[in-house]
Amino acid sequence: MVKELEYLSRAASNPVRPYVAIMGGAKISGKIDVIRNLMNAADTFLIGGGMMFTFLKAEGLEIGNSILEADKVELARALMREARTRNVGIILPVDCVVAQRFDNDAQHQTVSVNHIPPGWMGLDIGPETVRLFEKELHKAKTVIRWASSRWIILRTERGRWRGFWLE
């Protein structure tokens, strides 16, 4: 655990660049301070999880019945403006898996985020987004992922990825 905490401290204070922050989880509200703090260090954010739909709504997209923090749409819009001002990239999904309901047996399909059908809900990023995120991660020298209540820290060492869970 000491080694992991030392790496986290280095990653936050003196990261090897490019530095990518992966943000996920259902809600943006629990991650506002994390996003703002990481914006001082990260070069790029990859946004996934349920919170991606609040960001997509902030971009003016229709998101069907996807999870949404309606009271945080303007905040997501402000965070994207701040990122542009700081020259920090925010990469949102370009496609997603949608279903008629949250159920393993529900009909599902992969669609562009520009074409989420009315009444359907987004459940996960799609294959094009996976490729887009992988492309960014392959360039990264420091990666920090925040989703829910734990950190996953990844780094490249001689071309190999290494992960740590902090709980």
N, C-alpha and C positions, 0 to 999 in steps of 0.2 A: 504494500500500500504506500509506503514512503516513496518508492521509485515512481509510482503513478502520480502522486501529489507533486513531486519535483518536476515531472514532465509537464503537468498541467500549469504549474507556475511559470515555467519557461515558455510554454505555448502561449500563455496570456501576456507575458511581459516582453518577450523577445522571440517572436515566432520565426521559423524558417519559412520563407515565402516561395511560392504562393500559399496562402493560408485560406482554407475553405471551412466554413461553419455550416453544418447540416442541421436544420431545424425541423422538428417533427412533433407529433403529438396532436391531440384533438383541438386544443385551444391556443390562441395567441396570448390571451390574458396572463397566463402564468409564465410567459417567456419575454415579456416586454423589457424588463431590466436586463436580462441576458442578452437580448438582441442589441439593445443600446450599448451595453458594455463591449460586446464583441465587435460592434461597428467601429470601435477605436482601433481594432487590430486586424480584423479579417479583411481579406481582399474580395471574397465572394461568399454569398449565402445561397444554399440550396434549400428551397422550402418544399416540404412534403407533409405527409400526415393530414389529419383533418383541418389543421390550420391553413393549409393551402387554399381552401375554398373561401376563407375570409379575405385572403390576398387577391384571389381571382375576382371576387365580387368587387373589391376595391379598384380593380382594373376595368370594371364595367361589364364583366361577363355574367351571363346567366348560369346559375349553378344548380338548378333544379331543387331537389329536396336534400341536397348535401348539407352536412353540418356547417353552421354559420354562427359566428358571434356578431350579430347585427350591430351591436353597440361598439364594436371594434373595427368596423370597416374603415372609418375615417382615420383611425390610428394606423392601420395597415397602409393606407394611402400616404400618410405622413412619414412613416418609416421608409417607404419606397422613395419618396422625395428626398429624404435625408440621405439615403444611400447614394442616390444619383449625385447629390451635392458633394458628398465625400469621395466620389468616384469608387464606390463599393458596389460590386455587382449583386443583384438579387435575381436568381434564376428560379422562375416558377415552372411548374409542370406544363408540358405541351399536350399531354394526353392523360387519360385516367380510365380506370375500370369503374363502370357504373352498374347499378342494379336497381330493380324496381323496389326492392326492400332489403333490409339488412338480414339476410337469411342465406345459408349455404345452398338452398334449393332454388333461390330466386334466379330468374333470367338475368343474365349479365352480358355486358359487351365492353369493348374498349373504344373510346371515342376521343376526338380532339376536345380540349377544354373549351373550345369555342362552340361546341355542339353537344353539350350535356342536355339530354332530352328532358322536357318538362315532366315533373313527377318522379324522375329517377334520382338516385343519390350516388354521389361519387364515393368510392370506397378506398382507392389506392392509386398510386401513380401507374402510368401505363408503360409499355415497352420502349416507346420513343423517349420518354422522360428518363427511364433507366439508362438508356444509351447516352443521353445528354449529360446526366449526372456523372456517369462513369468517365466520360471525356474530361470533365472538370476535375474529378478525383485523381485521374492519372497524371495530371499536371501538378497536383498539390504536393507540397512538402510537409505541411501541417494540416491536420483535419481534426476538428472537434465537432461532435454531434451531441445535440441536446434534444431529448425527447422524454417527456414526462419527468420522472424524478431521478434520473441517473445520467451520468456522463459516460460516453464511450469516446475514448481518445485513440486515434489511429495516427500512425506516422510511418514514413518510409525510412527504412534503414537498408542501404545498399539494394534498393529496388523492392524490398519486401515490406508488406504491411504488418503492423503489429497493433493489437487492440488491448484496451484495459477497461474494466468496468469499475466504476466507483459507486458504491451504494451507501 
